[in-house]
């Protein structure tokens, strides 16, 4: 299909699955930036949102807890984004 996967490049000395030519493109940099934003949300859900070990049973309840946790994360992001915008304005 001609699609290039944008996995993280291994720069610790071992062989990387991402060639340097692909890692140097602007699209790869944007992809890695967006990836970091997504990973931050899941990290927040695990540490602050108590999603690392859920205390409920059933897929429906875990789904509800996940949606509530991610909504709370969005609210905290909106708060910090509002503070950033207020400083620049």
PDB file of N, CA, C and O in Angstrom, chain B, residues numbered from 101:
ATOM      1  N   UNK B 101       0.818  -1.196   0.000  1.00  0.00           N
ATOM      2  CA  UNK B 101       0.000   0.000   0.000  1.00  0.00           C
ATOM      3  C   UNK B 101       0.862   1.260   0.000  1.00  0.00           C
ATOM      4  O   UNK B 101       0.334   2.354  -0.205  1.00  0.00           O
ATOM      5  N   UNK B 102       2.155   1.143   0.221  1.00  0.00           N
ATOM      6  CA  UNK B 102       3.034   2.299   0.183  1.00  0.00           C
ATOM      7  C   UNK B 102       2.990   3.152   1.434  1.00  0.00           C
ATOM      8  O   UNK B 102       3.323   4.336   1.382  1.00  0.00           O
ATOM      9  N   UNK B 103       2.585   2.577   2.561  1.00  0.00           N
ATOM     10  CA  UNK B 103       2.488   3.323   3.809  1.00  0.00           C
ATOM     11  C   UNK B 103       3.748   3.077   4.630  1.00  0.00           C
ATOM     12  O   UNK B 103       4.194   1.939   4.771  1.00  0.00           O
ATOM     13  N   UNK B 104       4.315   4.144   5.165  1.00  0.00           N
ATOM     14  CA  UNK B 104       5.505   4.028   6.006  1.00  0.00           C
ATOM     15  C   UNK B 104       5.101   4.132   7.467  1.00  0.00           C
ATOM     16  O   UNK B 104       4.543   5.153   7.870  1.00  0.00           O
ATOM     17  N   UNK B 105       5.367   3.097   8.284  1.00  0.00           N
ATOM     18  CA  UNK B 105       5.010   3.184   9.701  1.00  0.00           C
ATOM     19  C   UNK B 105       5.898   4.186  10.415  1.00  0.00           C
ATOM     20  O   UNK B 105       7.100   4.252  10.162  1.00  0.00           O
ATOM     21  N   UNK B 106       5.313   4.952  11.295  1.00  0.00           N
ATOM     22  CA  UNK B 106       6.066   5.955  12.042  1.00  0.00           C
ATOM     23  C   UNK B 106       6.272   5.478  13.472  1.00  0.00           C
ATOM     24  O   UNK B 106       5.685   6.021  14.407  1.00  0.00           O
ATOM     25  N   UNK B 107       7.096   4.476  13.631  1.00  0.00           N
ATOM     26  CA  UNK B 107       7.445   3.995  14.963  1.00  0.00           C
ATOM     27  C   UNK B 107       8.575   4.856  15.490  1.00  0.00           C
ATOM     28  O   UNK B 107       9.210   5.583  14.727  1.00  0.00           O
ATOM     29  N   UNK B 108       8.828   4.784  16.769  1.00  0.00           N
ATOM     30  CA  UNK B 108       9.895   5.578  17.367  1.00  0.00           C
ATOM     31  C   UNK B 108      11.244   5.057  16.900  1.00  0.00           C
ATOM     32  O   UNK B 108      11.453   3.847  16.811  1.00  0.00           O
ATOM     33  N   UNK B 109      12.159   5.971  16.602  1.00  0.00           N
ATOM     34  CA  UNK B 109      13.491   5.598  16.149  1.00  0.00           C
ATOM     35  C   UNK B 109      14.356   5.244  17.349  1.00  0.00           C
ATOM     36  O   UNK B 109      14.344   5.935  18.368  1.00  0.00           O
ATOM     37  N   UNK B 110      15.102   4.163  17.213  1.00  0.00           N
ATOM     38  CA  UNK B 110      16.003   3.725  18.272  1.00  0.00           C
ATOM     39  C   UNK B 110      17.333   4.438  18.088  1.00  0.00           C
ATOM     40  O   UNK B 110      18.042   4.196  17.111  1.00  0.00           O
ATOM     41  N   UNK B 111      17.671   5.310  19.019  1.00  0.00           N
ATOM     42  CA  UNK B 111      18.918   6.068  18.909  1.00  0.00           C
ATOM     43  C   UNK B 111      19.928   5.680  19.979  1.00  0.00           C
ATOM     44  O   UNK B 111      20.887   6.414  20.215  1.00  0.00           O
ATOM     45  N   UNK B 112      19.730   4.543  20.627  1.00  0.00           N
ATOM     46  CA  UNK B 112      20.616   4.141  21.727  1.00  0.00           C
ATOM     47  C   UNK B 112      21.785   3.283  21.265  1.00  0.00           C
ATOM     48  O   UNK B 112      22.434   2.634  22.086  1.00  0.00           O
ATOM     49  N   UNK B 113      22.064   3.267  19.962  1.00  0.00           N
ATOM     50  CA  UNK B 113      23.227   2.509  19.502  1.00  0.00           C
ATOM     51  C   UNK B 113      22.874   1.214  18.808  1.00  0.00           C
ATOM     52  O   UNK B 113      23.688   0.688  18.048  1.00  0.00           O
ATOM     53  N   UNK B 114      21.688   0.682  19.042  1.00  0.00           N
ATOM     54  CA  UNK B 114      21.283  -0.542  18.359  1.00  0.00           C
ATOM     55  C   UNK B 114      20.715  -0.191  16.995  1.00  0.00           C
ATOM     56  O   UNK B 114      20.531   0.983  16.673  1.00  0.00           O
ATOM     57  N   UNK B 115      20.441  -1.204  16.201  1.00  0.00           N
ATOM     58  CA  UNK B 115      19.874  -1.006  14.872  1.00  0.00           C
ATOM     59  C   UNK B 115      18.435  -0.526  15.007  1.00  0.00           C
ATOM     60  O   UNK B 115      17.661  -1.081  15.787  1.00  0.00           O
ATOM     61  N   UNK B 116      18.078   0.499  14.250  1.00  0.00           N
ATOM     62  CA  UNK B 116      16.741   1.065  14.318  1.00  0.00           C
ATOM     63  C   UNK B 116      15.906   0.593  13.138  1.00  0.00           C
ATOM     64  O   UNK B 116      16.432   0.382  12.045  1.00  0.00           O
ATOM     65  N   UNK B 117      14.597   0.426  13.359  1.00  0.00           N
ATOM     66  CA  UNK B 117      13.687   0.032  12.291  1.00  0.00           C
ATOM     67  C   UNK B 117      13.359   1.210  11.385  1.00  0.00           C
ATOM     68  O   UNK B 117      12.807   1.020  10.301  1.00  0.00           O
ATOM     69  N   UNK B 118      13.693   2.427  11.813  1.00  0.00           N
ATOM     70  CA  UNK B 118      13.391   3.625  11.042  1.00  0.00           C
ATOM     71  C   UNK B 118      14.685   4.150  10.426  1.00  0.00           C
ATOM     72  O   UNK B 118      15.605   4.533  11.149  1.00  0.00           O
ATOM     73  N   UNK B 119      14.762   4.170   9.085  1.00  0.00           N
ATOM     74  CA  UNK B 119      15.968   4.719   8.452  1.00  0.00           C
ATOM     75  C   UNK B 119      16.097   6.214   8.721  1.00  0.00           C
ATOM     76  O   UNK B 119      15.103   6.893   8.977  1.00  0.00           O
ATOM     77  N   UNK B 120      17.322   6.721   8.662  1.00  0.00           N
ATOM     78  CA  UNK B 120      17.571   8.139   8.911  1.00  0.00           C
ATOM     79  C   UNK B 120      16.870   9.031   7.900  1.00  0.00           C
ATOM     80  O   UNK B 120      16.492  10.156   8.226  1.00  0.00           O
ATOM     81  N   UNK B 121      16.691   8.542   6.669  1.00  0.00           N
ATOM     82  CA  UNK B 121      16.028   9.348   5.641  1.00  0.00           C
ATOM     83  C   UNK B 121      14.576   9.619   6.011  1.00  0.00           C
ATOM     84  O   UNK B 121      14.070  10.715   5.771  1.00  0.00           O
ATOM     85  N   UNK B 122      13.906   8.638   6.589  1.00  0.00           N
ATOM     86  CA  UNK B 122      12.507   8.816   7.002  1.00  0.00           C
ATOM     87  C   UNK B 122      12.447   9.667   8.266  1.00  0.00           C
ATOM     88  O   UNK B 122      11.571  10.521   8.403  1.00  0.00           O
ATOM     89  N   UNK B 123      13.380   9.434   9.187  1.00  0.00           N
ATOM     90  CA  UNK B 123      13.374  10.176  10.449  1.00  0.00           C
ATOM     91  C   UNK B 123      13.661  11.660  10.241  1.00  0.00           C
ATOM     92  O   UNK B 123      13.353  12.475  11.110  1.00  0.00           O
ATOM     93  N   UNK B 124      14.241  12.016   9.112  1.00  0.00           N
ATOM     94  CA  UNK B 124      14.566  13.416   8.853  1.00  0.00           C
ATOM     95  C   UNK B 124      13.411  14.191   8.219  1.00  0.00           C
ATOM     96  O   UNK B 124      13.513  15.406   8.048  1.00  0.00           O
ATOM     97  N   UNK B 125      12.319  13.517   7.869  1.00  0.00           N
ATOM     98  CA  UNK B 125      11.210  14.195   7.197  1.00  0.00           C
ATOM     99  C   UNK B 125      10.365  14.974   8.204  1.00  0.00           C
ATOM    100  O   UNK B 125      10.352  14.677   9.398  1.00  0.00           O
ATOM    101  N   UNK B 126       9.660  15.981   7.682  1.00  0.00           N
ATOM    102  CA  UNK B 126       8.793  16.804   8.539  1.00  0.00           C
ATOM    103  C   UNK B 126       7.595  15.999   9.043  1.00  0.00           C
ATOM    104  O   UNK B 126       7.149  16.196  10.173  1.00  0.00           O
ATOM    105  N   UNK B 127       7.078  15.102   8.217  1.00  0.00           N
ATOM    106  CA  UNK B 127       5.931  14.285   8.620  1.00  0.00           C
ATOM    107  C   UNK B 127       6.250  13.377   9.792  1.00  0.00           C
ATOM    108  O   UNK B 127       5.412  13.160  10.669  1.00  0.00           O
ATOM    109  N   UNK B 128       7.472  12.844   9.804  1.00  0.00           N
ATOM    110  CA  UNK B 128       7.894  11.978  10.907  1.00  0.00           C
ATOM    111  C   UNK B 128       7.970  12.769  12.205  1.00  0.00           C
ATOM    112  O   UNK B 128       7.574  12.270  13.258  1.00  0.00           O
ATOM    113  N   UNK B 129       8.475  13.997  12.141  1.00  0.00           N
ATOM    114  CA  UNK B 129       8.574  14.838  13.342  1.00  0.00           C
ATOM    115  C   UNK B 129       7.191  15.168  13.882  1.00  0.00           C
ATOM    116  O   UNK B 129       6.977  15.143  15.094  1.00  0.00           O
ATOM    117  N   UNK B 130       6.257  15.475  12.999  1.00  0.00           N
ATOM    118  CA  UNK B 130       4.878  15.767  13.426  1.00  0.00           C
ATOM    119  C   UNK B 130       4.264  14.532  14.052  1.00  0.00           C
ATOM    120  O   UNK B 130       3.595  14.618  15.081  1.00  0.00           O
ATOM    121  N   UNK B 131       4.492  13.369  13.428  1.00  0.00           N
ATOM    122  CA  UNK B 131       3.944  12.116  13.935  1.00  0.00           C
ATOM    123  C   UNK B 131       4.458  11.812  15.343  1.00  0.00           C
ATOM    124  O   UNK B 131       3.690  11.383  16.203  1.00  0.00           O
ATOM    125  N   UNK B 132       5.739  12.030  15.579  1.00  0.00           N
ATOM    126  CA  UNK B 132       6.307  11.762  16.898  1.00  0.00           C
ATOM    127  C   UNK B 132       5.791  12.738  17.939  1.00  0.00           C
ATOM    128  O   UNK B 132       5.621  12.369  19.101  1.00  0.00           O
ATOM    129  N   UNK B 133       5.538  13.985  17.539  1.00  0.00           N
ATOM    130  CA  UNK B 133       4.978  14.979  18.453  1.00  0.00           C
ATOM    131  C   UNK B 133       3.556  14.589  18.864  1.00  0.00           C
ATOM    132  O   UNK B 133       3.205  14.668  20.041  1.00  0.00           O
ATOM    133  N   UNK B 134       2.744  14.172  17.902  1.00  0.00           N
ATOM    134  CA  UNK B 134       1.368  13.738  18.196  1.00  0.00           C
ATOM    135  C   UNK B 134       1.377  12.475  19.051  1.00  0.00           C
ATOM    136  O   UNK B 134       0.532  12.304  19.929  1.00  0.00           O
ATOM    137  N   UNK B 135       2.339  11.592  18.788  1.00  0.00           N
ATOM    138  CA  UNK B 135       2.449  10.362  19.566  1.00  0.00           C
ATOM    139  C   UNK B 135       2.710  10.671  21.039  1.00  0.00           C
ATOM    140  O   UNK B 135       2.154  10.024  21.926  1.00  0.00           O
ATOM    141  N   UNK B 136       3.560  11.665  21.288  1.00  0.00           N
ATOM    142  CA  UNK B 136       3.867  12.057  22.660  1.00  0.00           C
ATOM    143  C   UNK B 136       2.613  12.585  23.356  1.00  0.00           C
ATOM    144  O   UNK B 136       2.378  12.274  24.524  1.00  0.00           O
ATOM    145  N   UNK B 137       1.809  13.377  22.653  1.00  0.00           N
ATOM    146  CA  UNK B 137       0.578  13.906  23.244  1.00  0.00           C
ATOM    147  C   UNK B 137      -0.373  12.780  23.644  1.00  0.00           C
ATOM    148  O   UNK B 137      -0.990  12.828  24.708  1.00  0.00           O
ATOM    149  N   UNK B 138      -0.487  11.777  22.790  1.00  0.00           N
ATOM    150  CA  UNK B 138      -1.377  10.644  23.082  1.00  0.00           C
ATOM    151  C   UNK B 138      -0.852   9.841  24.258  1.00  0.00           C
ATOM    152  O   UNK B 138      -1.617   9.455  25.141  1.00  0.00           O
ATOM    153  N   UNK B 139       0.454   9.588  24.273  1.00  0.00           N
ATOM    154  CA  UNK B 139       1.046   8.815  25.368  1.00  0.00           C
ATOM    155  C   UNK B 139       0.920   9.537  26.710  1.00  0.00           C
ATOM    156  O   UNK B 139       0.788   8.891  27.749  1.00  0.00           O
ATOM    157  N   UNK B 140       0.959  10.866  26.696  1.00  0.00           N
ATOM    158  CA  UNK B 140       0.803  11.623  27.941  1.00  0.00           C
ATOM    159  C   UNK B 140      -0.572  11.377  28.556  1.00  0.00           C
ATOM    160  O   UNK B 140      -0.701  11.252  29.774  1.00  0.00           O
ATOM    161  N   UNK B 141      -1.594  11.308  27.711  1.00  0.00           N
ATOM    162  CA  UNK B 141      -2.949  11.047  28.212  1.00  0.00           C
ATOM    163  C   UNK B 141      -3.063   9.688  28.868  1.00  0.00           C
ATOM    164  O   UNK B 141      -3.653   9.565  29.941  1.00  0.00           O
ATOM    165  N   UNK B 142      -2.506   8.667  28.240  1.00  0.00           N
ATOM    166  CA  UNK B 142      -2.570   7.332  28.818  1.00  0.00           C
ATOM    167  C   UNK B 142      -1.718   7.237  30.081  1.00  0.00           C
ATOM    168  O   UNK B 142      -2.092   6.543  31.027  1.00  0.00           O
ATOM    169  N   UNK B 143      -0.587   7.919  30.107  1.00  0.00           N
ATOM    170  CA  UNK B 143       0.243   7.941  31.313  1.00  0.00           C
ATOM    171  C   UNK B 143      -0.481   8.608  32.464  1.00  0.00           C
ATOM    172  O   UNK B 143      -0.420   8.134  33.599  1.00  0.00           O
ATOM    173  N   UNK B 144      -1.175   9.718  32.178  1.00  0.00           N
ATOM    174  CA  UNK B 144      -1.949  10.410  33.207  1.00  0.00           C
ATOM    175  C   UNK B 144      -3.063   9.498  33.725  1.00  0.00           C
ATOM    176  O   UNK B 144      -3.315   9.438  34.928  1.00  0.00           O
ATOM    177  N   UNK B 145      -3.727   8.788  32.804  1.00  0.00           N
ATOM    178  CA  UNK B 145      -4.817   7.897  33.210  1.00  0.00           C
ATOM    179  C   UNK B 145      -4.306   6.787  34.127  1.00  0.00           C
ATOM    180  O   UNK B 145      -5.007   6.374  35.051  1.00  0.00           O
ATOM    181  N   UNK B 146      -3.093   6.305  33.876  1.00  0.00           N
ATOM    182  CA  UNK B 146      -2.546   5.235  34.713  1.00  0.00           C
ATOM    183  C   UNK B 146      -2.113   5.744  36.082  1.00  0.00           C
ATOM    184  O   UNK B 146      -2.342   5.077  37.091  1.00  0.00           O
ATOM    185  N   UNK B 147      -1.491   6.918  36.127  1.00  0.00           N
ATOM    186  CA  UNK B 147      -0.953   7.387  37.404  1.00  0.00           C
ATOM    187  C   UNK B 147      -1.994   8.137  38.224  1.00  0.00           C
ATOM    188  O   UNK B 147      -2.236   7.786  39.379  1.00  0.00           O
ATOM    189  N   UNK B 148      -2.601   9.143  37.657  1.00  0.00           N
ATOM    190  CA  UNK B 148      -3.532   9.986  38.399  1.00  0.00           C
ATOM    191  C   UNK B 148      -4.953   9.423  38.341  1.00  0.00           C
ATOM    192  O   UNK B 148      -5.679   9.447  39.335  1.00  0.00           O
ATOM    193  N   UNK B 149      -5.338   8.920  37.179  1.00  0.00           N
ATOM    194  CA  UNK B 149      -6.712   8.461  36.973  1.00  0.00           C
ATOM    195  C   UNK B 149      -7.011   7.069  37.486  1.00  0.00           C
ATOM    196  O   UNK B 149      -8.125   6.575  37.315  1.00  0.00           O
ATOM    197  N   UNK B 150      -6.044   6.430  38.106  1.00  0.00           N
ATOM    198  CA  UNK B 150      -6.222   5.102  38.716  1.00  0.00           C
ATOM    199  C   UNK B 150      -6.676   4.042  37.713  1.00  0.00           C
ATOM    200  O   UNK B 150      -7.485   3.177  38.049  1.00  0.00           O
ATOM    201  N   UNK B 151      -6.162   4.107  36.492  1.00  0.00           N
ATOM    202  CA  UNK B 151      -6.514   3.102  35.491  1.00  0.00           C
ATOM    203  C   UNK B 151      -5.483   1.977  35.414  1.00  0.00           C
ATOM    204  O   UNK B 151      -5.659   1.030  34.647  1.00  0.00           O
ATOM    205  N   UNK B 152      -4.409   2.070  36.201  1.00  0.00           N
ATOM    206  CA  UNK B 152      -3.396   1.013  36.164  1.00  0.00           C
ATOM    207  C   UNK B 152      -3.986  -0.314  36.647  1.00  0.00           C
ATOM    208  O   UNK B 152      -3.749  -1.366  36.053  1.00  0.00           O
ATOM    209  N   UNK B 153      -4.749  -0.245  37.721  1.00  0.00           N
ATOM    210  CA  UNK B 153      -5.422  -1.437  38.231  1.00  0.00           C
ATOM    211  C   UNK B 153      -6.835  -1.015  38.608  1.00  0.00           C
ATOM    212  O   UNK B 153      -7.048  -0.404  39.655  1.00  0.00           O
ATOM    213  N   UNK B 154      -7.785  -1.338  37.764  1.00  0.00           N
ATOM    214  CA  UNK B 154      -9.152  -0.872  37.978  1.00  0.00           C
ATOM    215  C   UNK B 154      -9.808  -1.664  39.099  1.00  0.00           C
ATOM    216  O   UNK B 154      -9.492  -2.831  39.333  1.00  0.00           O
ATOM    217  N   UNK B 155     -10.721  -1.002  39.778  1.00  0.00           N
ATOM    218  CA  UNK B 155     -11.394  -1.621  40.918  1.00  0.00           C
ATOM    219  C   UNK B 155     -12.805  -2.101  40.573  1.00  0.00           C
ATOM    220  O   UNK B 155     -13.571  -2.469  41.463  1.00  0.00           O
ATOM    221  N   UNK B 156     -13.142  -2.098  39.307  1.00  0.00           N
ATOM    222  CA  UNK B 156     -14.475  -2.534  38.894  1.00  0.00           C
ATOM    223  C   UNK B 156     -14.352  -3.771  38.017  1.00  0.00           C
ATOM    224  O   UNK B 156     -13.282  -4.076  37.491  1.00  0.00           O
ATOM    225  N   UNK B 157     -15.451  -4.466  37.872  1.00  0.00           N
ATOM    226  CA  UNK B 157     -15.483  -5.646  37.008  1.00  0.00           C
ATOM    227  C   UNK B 157     -16.480  -5.413  35.895  1.00  0.00           C
ATOM    228  O   UNK B 157     -17.400  -4.607  36.030  1.00  0.00           O
ATOM    229  N   UNK B 158     -16.301  -6.096  34.835  1.00  0.00           N
ATOM    230  CA  UNK B 158     -17.111  -6.098  33.618  1.00  0.00           C
ATOM    231  C   UNK B 158     -16.598  -5.046  32.642  1.00  0.00           C
ATOM    232  O   UNK B 158     -16.132  -3.974  33.029  1.00  0.00           O
ATOM    233  N   UNK B 159     -16.698  -5.382  31.409  1.00  0.00           N
ATOM    234  CA  UNK B 159     -16.212  -4.512  30.348  1.00  0.00           C
ATOM    235  C   UNK B 159     -16.966  -3.190  30.319  1.00  0.00           C
ATOM    236  O   UNK B 159     -16.382  -2.144  30.035  1.00  0.00           O
ATOM    237  N   UNK B 160     -18.257  -3.235  30.611  1.00  0.00           N
ATOM    238  CA  UNK B 160     -19.077  -2.021  30.594  1.00  0.00           C
ATOM    239  C   UNK B 160     -18.612  -1.024  31.660  1.00  0.00           C
ATOM    240  O   UNK B 160     -18.503   0.172  31.389  1.00  0.00           O
ATOM    241  N   UNK B 161     -18.342  -1.514  32.859  1.00  0.00           N
ATOM    242  CA  UNK B 161     -17.917  -0.627  33.950  1.00  0.00           C
ATOM    243  C   UNK B 161     -16.501  -0.093  33.728  1.00  0.00           C
ATOM    244  O   UNK B 161     -16.217   1.065  34.032  1.00  0.00           O
ATOM    245  N   UNK B 162     -15.620  -0.936  33.201  1.00  0.00           N
ATOM    246  CA  UNK B 162     -14.261  -0.473  32.903  1.00  0.00           C
ATOM    247  C   UNK B 162     -14.318   0.590  31.807  1.00  0.00           C
ATOM    248  O   UNK B 162     -13.598   1.586  31.868  1.00  0.00           O
ATOM    249  N   UNK B 163     -15.175   0.379  30.805  1.00  0.00           N
ATOM    250  CA  UNK B 163     -15.342   1.360  29.741  1.00  0.00           C
ATOM    251  C   UNK B 163     -15.854   2.682  30.305  1.00  0.00           C
ATOM    252  O   UNK B 163     -15.370   3.750  29.929  1.00  0.00           O
ATOM    253  N   UNK B 164     -16.825   2.612  31.201  1.00  0.00           N
ATOM    254  CA  UNK B 164     -17.344   3.841  31.818  1.00  0.00           C
ATOM    255  C   UNK B 164     -16.265   4.554  32.620  1.00  0.00           C
ATOM    256  O   UNK B 164     -16.164   5.781  32.584  1.00  0.00           O
ATOM    257  N   UNK B 165     -15.461   3.784  33.342  1.00  0.00           N
ATOM    258  CA  UNK B 165     -14.394   4.381  34.139  1.00  0.00           C
ATOM    259  C   UNK B 165     -13.343   5.026  33.233  1.00  0.00           C
ATOM    260  O   UNK B 165     -12.828   6.101  33.541  1.00  0.00           O
ATOM    261  N   UNK B 166     -13.029   4.366  32.117  1.00  0.00           N
ATOM    262  CA  UNK B 166     -12.052   4.904  31.188  1.00  0.00           C
ATOM    263  C   UNK B 166     -12.549   6.210  30.565  1.00  0.00           C
ATOM    264  O   UNK B 166     -11.797   7.179  30.466  1.00  0.00           O
ATOM    265  N   UNK B 167     -13.806   6.232  30.150  1.00  0.00           N
ATOM    266  CA  UNK B 167     -14.367   7.449  29.549  1.00  0.00           C
ATOM    267  C   UNK B 167     -14.374   8.588  30.567  1.00  0.00           C
ATOM    268  O   UNK B 167     -14.033   9.721  30.227  1.00  0.00           O
ATOM    269  N   UNK B 168     -14.752   8.302  31.795  1.00  0.00           N
ATOM    270  CA  UNK B 168     -14.764   9.324  32.840  1.00  0.00           C
ATOM    271  C   UNK B 168     -13.346   9.832  33.127  1.00  0.00           C
ATOM    272  O   UNK B 168     -13.138  11.032  33.305  1.00  0.00           O
ATOM    273  N   UNK B 169     -12.382   8.919  33.171  1.00  0.00           N
ATOM    274  CA  UNK B 169     -10.993   9.302  33.422  1.00  0.00           C
ATOM    275  C   UNK B 169     -10.455  10.184  32.309  1.00  0.00           C
ATOM    276  O   UNK B 169      -9.802  11.192  32.577  1.00  0.00           O
ATOM    277  N   UNK B 170     -10.723   9.814  31.062  1.00  0.00           N
ATOM    278  CA  UNK B 170     -10.222  10.614  29.944  1.00  0.00           C
ATOM    279  C   UNK B 170     -10.948  11.953  29.855  1.00  0.00           C
ATOM    280  O   UNK B 170     -10.357  12.938  29.412  1.00  0.00           O
ATOM    281  N   UNK B 171     -12.205  12.013  30.263  1.00  0.00           N
ATOM    282  CA  UNK B 171     -12.906  13.300  30.319  1.00  0.00           C
ATOM    283  C   UNK B 171     -12.257  14.204  31.370  1.00  0.00           C
ATOM    284  O   UNK B 171     -12.096  15.404  31.150  1.00  0.00           O
ATOM    285  N   UNK B 172     -11.888  13.623  32.505  1.00  0.00           N
ATOM    286  CA  UNK B 172     -11.203  14.395  33.544  1.00  0.00           C
ATOM    287  C   UNK B 172      -9.849  14.883  33.031  1.00  0.00           C
ATOM    288  O   UNK B 172      -9.447  16.009  33.324  1.00  0.00           O
ATOM    289  N   UNK B 173      -9.148  14.052  32.275  1.00  0.00           N
ATOM    290  CA  UNK B 173      -7.864  14.463  31.698  1.00  0.00           C
ATOM    291  C   UNK B 173      -8.067  15.628  30.734  1.00  0.00           C
ATOM    292  O   UNK B 173      -7.284  16.578  30.730  1.00  0.00           O
ATOM    293  N   UNK B 174      -9.110  15.557  29.923  1.00  0.00           N
ATOM    294  CA  UNK B 174      -9.396  16.659  29.001  1.00  0.00           C
ATOM    295  C   UNK B 174      -9.684  17.949  29.755  1.00  0.00           C
ATOM    296  O   UNK B 174      -9.271  19.025  29.322  1.00  0.00           O
ATOM    297  N   UNK B 175     -10.388  17.854  30.878  1.00  0.00           N
ATOM    298  CA  UNK B 175     -10.668  19.050  31.670  1.00  0.00           C
ATOM    299  C   UNK B 175      -9.384  19.649  32.246  1.00  0.00           C
ATOM    300  O   UNK B 175      -9.224  20.870  32.268  1.00  0.00           O
ATOM    301  N   UNK B 176      -8.479  18.800  32.709  1.00  0.00           N
ATOM    302  CA  UNK B 176      -7.218  19.325  33.240  1.00  0.00           C
ATOM    303  C   UNK B 176      -6.383  19.944  32.124  1.00  0.00           C
ATOM    304  O   UNK B 176      -5.719  20.959  32.336  1.00  0.00           O
ATOM    305  N   UNK B 177      -6.410  19.344  30.941  1.00  0.00           N
ATOM    306  CA  UNK B 177      -5.694  19.938  29.801  1.00  0.00           C
ATOM    307  C   UNK B 177      -6.300  21.272  29.415  1.00  0.00           C
ATOM    308  O   UNK B 177      -5.572  22.213  29.100  1.00  0.00           O
ATOM    309  N   UNK B 178      -7.619  21.368  29.435  1.00  0.00           N
ATOM    310  CA  UNK B 178      -8.276  22.625  29.087  1.00  0.00           C
ATOM    311  C   UNK B 178      -7.885  23.718  30.080  1.00  0.00           C
ATOM    312  O   UNK B 178      -7.702  24.873  29.694  1.00  0.00           O
ATOM    313  N   UNK B 179      -7.757  23.358  31.350  1.00  0.00           N
ATOM    314  CA  UNK B 179      -7.360  24.330  32.361  1.00  0.00           C
ATOM    315  C   UNK B 179      -5.956  24.862  32.088  1.00  0.00           C
ATOM    316  O   UNK B 179      -5.724  26.070  32.130  1.00  0.00           O
ATOM    317  N   UNK B 180      -5.029  23.960  31.809  1.00  0.00           N
ATOM    318  CA  UNK B 180      -3.661  24.408  31.557  1.00  0.00           C
ATOM    319  C   UNK B 180      -3.551  25.141  30.221  1.00  0.00           C
ATOM    320  O   UNK B 180      -2.775  26.090  30.111  1.00  0.00           O
ATOM    321  N   UNK B 181      -4.294  24.733  29.223  1.00  0.00           N
ATOM    322  CA  UNK B 181      -4.270  25.443  27.944  1.00  0.00           C
ATOM    323  C   UNK B 181      -4.853  26.844  28.098  1.00  0.00           C
ATOM    324  O   UNK B 181      -4.388  27.785  27.455  1.00  0.00           O
ATOM    325  N   UNK B 182      -5.877  26.986  28.954  1.00  0.00           N
ATOM    326  CA  UNK B 182      -6.446  28.309  29.212  1.00  0.00           C
ATOM    327  C   UNK B 182      -5.460  29.218  29.907  1.00  0.00           C
ATOM    328  O   UNK B 182      -5.420  30.416  29.627  1.00  0.00           O
ATOM    329  N   UNK B 183      -4.662  28.672  30.811  1.00  0.00           N
ATOM    330  CA  UNK B 183      -3.654  29.472  31.496  1.00  0.00           C
ATOM    331  C   UNK B 183      -2.555  29.898  30.528  1.00  0.00           C
ATOM    332  O   UNK B 183      -2.049  31.016  30.627  1.00  0.00           O
ATOM    333  N   UNK B 184      -2.180  29.033  29.603  1.00  0.00           N
ATOM    334  CA  UNK B 184      -1.161  29.382  28.619  1.00  0.00           C
ATOM    335  C   UNK B 184      -1.666  30.495  27.703  1.00  0.00           C
ATOM    336  O   UNK B 184      -0.935  31.438  27.403  1.00  0.00           O
ATOM    337  N   UNK B 185      -2.910  30.382  27.266  1.00  0.00           N
ATOM    338  CA  UNK B 185      -3.481  31.402  26.382  1.00  0.00           C
ATOM    339  C   UNK B 185      -3.614  32.730  27.095  1.00  0.00           C
ATOM    340  O   UNK B 185      -3.409  33.775  26.477  1.00  0.00           O
ATOM    341  N   UNK B 186      -3.953  32.724  28.384  1.00  0.00           N
ATOM    342  CA  UNK B 186      -4.098  33.973  29.126  1.00  0.00           C
ATOM    343  C   UNK B 186      -2.749  34.695  29.264  1.00  0.00           C
ATOM    344  O   UNK B 186      -2.700  35.925  29.266  1.00  0.00           O
ATOM    345  N   UNK B 187      -1.677  33.939  29.376  1.00  0.00           N
ATOM    346  CA  UNK B 187      -0.351  34.543  29.503  1.00  0.00           C
ATOM    347  C   UNK B 187       0.103  35.169  28.187  1.00  0.00           C
ATOM    348  O   UNK B 187       0.748  36.218  28.193  1.00  0.00           O
ATOM    349  N   UNK B 188      -0.226  34.539  27.062  1.00  0.00           N
ATOM    350  CA  UNK B 188       0.227  35.060  25.770  1.00  0.00           C
ATOM    351  C   UNK B 188      -0.629  36.200  25.260  1.00  0.00           C
ATOM    352  O   UNK B 188      -0.175  36.980  24.422  1.00  0.00           O
ATOM    353  N   UNK B 189      -1.865  36.317  25.747  1.00  0.00           N
ATOM    354  CA  UNK B 189      -2.755  37.372  25.256  1.00  0.00           C
ATOM    355  C   UNK B 189      -2.518  38.710  25.907  1.00  0.00           C
ATOM    356  O   UNK B 189      -3.199  39.683  25.585  1.00  0.00           O
TER     357      UNK B 189
END
